[in-house]
């Protein structure tokens, strides 16, 4: 009987959907920019784009590259933001690529002309579509490494850099 219950529990876990994205923000000191990559499950991201833009979506090679890039750029711009010392910070969209069942989106920041004290990373990607969505954010600035699991109720990661900038 115990074996049957364990089997059923493992089957439920296996078929239960998991909604997770990962974002990496790495500071490039040679160029004074943040390089950002975001990885999302492709079918979940396509569903979000379809709902958001009320249009057919195909991020694969058969899709219209120009219109797909435009949709991805606008969606990410709306739901992924970085603020330095309380001010929105410009992110340049570089493009996306489909990698099996994942979509990787690439961004980079404007040149950072000052050393920020506070950084807020807001990642609301896919929260409108999936209540269980979790967005893992990994941040690296010089020797500082931080990570956070963002959820619909807690979509912002706060990083205080004052002690790092004094080194």
N, C-alpha and C positions, 0 to 999 in steps of 0.2 A: 504494500500500500504506500509506504514512504517513497519507494522508487517511482511509483506512478505519479505522486504529487510533485516530486522533484523534476520528473520529465515534463509534466504539464507546465510547471513554473519556468523551466528553461525554454520551453517552446514559446510561452507568452513573452518572455524577455526577447527572444530572437525575432519575433514578428512585430513587436512594439516599435514604432518608428522613433528614431533619435534624430533630433534636429540640432545640429551643431555646425558652426562655422569657426574658422580660425583666421585671425588677423595678426600680422607681424609688422611692427614699426621699428625699423632699425635706423639709427642715426649714422650718417656718413660724414665723418669729420673733414674729409678731403674736399667735399662739395658743400658742406654746411646745409644738408637737407636730410629729411626723413624719407627713406625708401619704404614703401608700404605694399604688402601683398595680402590679399584677402582670398580665402579658399572657401567655396560654398558647394553644397551638393547641387549638381547641375539640374536635376528635375525639379527640386524645390525652388531654385533660383528662377528657372524658366516659368514655373507657376506664378511666382511673385511678379515677374515682369508682365506676364499675360494679364494678370489682375490689375496691376498698376496702370498699364498703358492700353488695356482693352484691344490688344492686337495679337496676331499670330507671332509666336516666338520660336526661333530655331537657332540656338547658339553654335550649332555644328557647322561644318563646311558648306552645307546646302543653304544655310540661312543668308539673308542679305547683310553682308558684313557692315556696311555703313549704318543701316538702321539699327542693327543689333548693338553696335558700338554706342550709338546715340542713346538707346534705351538703358544700357548698362551704366553709362556715364551719368545720366540724369538720376537713375535710381540710387546709385552709390552716393552721389553728391547730396541727395536728400536725406539719406539714412546713416551716413558715416561722416562724422565731423571731428575736427581737431581744433581745440582752442588753446592758445598759448597766453598765459597771464590774463585770461578772461576774454581774449579777442579771437574771433574765428580766424583760422589760418588757412590760406589758400592751398588746395590740393590739385595737382594736375593729373588728369586721367591719362594713362599711357596705353591702356588697352586691356584685353582679356584673352585668355586661351582656354580651350576645352581640353581637359586631361582626363580621359576615361569618364568617370562619373562625377568629376569635380570641375568647377569653373574657377580659374584663378584670375583675379582682377588686380591690376598693377597701377599704383599711384605714386607720386612723389610730391613732397612739399615744396613750397617756394623756398628760396634761400633764406636761412635763418640769420638775420642781421643782428640779433641780440641773444643773450643767454636767458632763456625763460626760467622762471622760478616755479610756475605751476603749469601743468599740462593736463587737460581734460580730453579724454578720448570717448566720444559718444558713438556707440555702435548699435543702431536699431534695425539692422538688416534682418529681414524676414520676420520681425516681431508681429507685423500686422497679419501675416499668413498663418503663423504657427505659435500658439500660446506657449508651447514647451520649448521654443527656440532658445538656444544658448549660444552666445558668441564669445569664444575664447580669444583674448587679446594678449599678445606677447609684445613687450616693449623693451628695447635696448638702447641705452644712451651712454656712451663711453663705457664705463665698467658696471653701470647700473643695469640690472635685469629685473623686470617685474612682469607679472602675469595676473590676469583676472578673468573670472567667468562672469560675463554680463548676461542679464536676463531682462525680461520685459519690465519687471519691477525695479531693477537696478541696471540701467543701460549705460552708465557712465563710469569710466575708470579715472581716478584722480592720482596724479603723480606729482610729488613735491621734490624739486631739484635743487633747492638752495644749498644743501650741504655738498651735493655732487659738483656744483658749479664753483665752489670755493676751493676745490682741490687743484 
